[in-house]
Amino acid sequence: MEIHDAIERADREGFTREPPKTLKGQIGYLLKQLGSAKAVAQEIGVTADSVNRYRRGARKHPRADVAAKIDDAVRKRWQPLVRKRRQKKAATSTGITVETRARFGYTAPVGTTDDGRFRRLTVHLPPEYAQRLFDARDAGASDQQMRGIIAEGFKEIYFQDSGGRAMGLSDVEINDIDYLDLDY
């Protein structure tokens, strides 16, 4: 889920306010969002009684795995309008910047080098690729499908220089990703 995680990190970078940091604040926020202690309990994997104890302050230190689930649940729901606004801007006007170090392989005409090799690339993809990535994520696409969208963008923008070279190139693949970061 590398690309899903990268989109989530990029969303978090756009927060205008920090999410609640205290356990009571986080549980209070989740209760407002989900409506009941039972719903919060199902989300984070504890009992409803535990959720109420966290809310009251009777239990102040959840297990590390539960604390991580609480933090993730809060961050996933934090500032949805800010996220939507940034994503809409990326999908309609600014595009998305992808920075990665990965092995790129491609199919090329006979007589050219098509051996895959590690490259470190930072490529700004146009808005239509941002829209396709967001649509794919919202539709539940796999990481492999989202890699295909990014690879297609790299093929067009980086390898073919927007139609200026390497027109015989087809099927760019991204493999062995060391890291991948998105910004929009």
C-alpha positions, 0 to 999 in steps of 0.5 A: 500500500505504498502509494495509498500511504503516500497520498495519505502523507500528502493529505496530512501535510496540508492540515491547517490545524493539528489534530488532537494530541491527548487521548481524551481529545482524540476519543472525544473527536472520534465519538463526535465523528462516529456517534457512539462508543460502540462504533469507536470501539469497533474502529480501534479494536477495544470494548465500548467500556474501554472507550468510555474509560478513555473519554472520562480519563479513568484509563490514560495509557492504552496499549501501543497498538491501540494508541496507534489505531486511535491516532490513525483513526483521528488523522484519517477523518481530520479536516476532510474539507481541507483534503478535498480542496487540495485534491480538487486543486491538484486534479484541476490545476496544479497536478501532482509531484512524484518523487521516487527511487525505484527500478524502472523497466520498459519495452523499447524498440530493438537496438535500444537499451531497455534494461531496468535500472534504479533511478531517482526521479522527481517528476511533476505530473499534470492534473489529469494524472492526479485526478486518475490517482484520486479516482483509483484510490476512491474506487479501491484500486490496488497499489499495482494499479496505482503504480501503473497510473504513475508509470504511464505519467512517467512514460509520457512526461519524463521518458518521452518528454511530452512527445518530444522523444522516445516515441517507440517506448511502451509499457514503462514499469515501476518495480522495487520501490525504495521510497515514494513520496507525493506532493500536491 
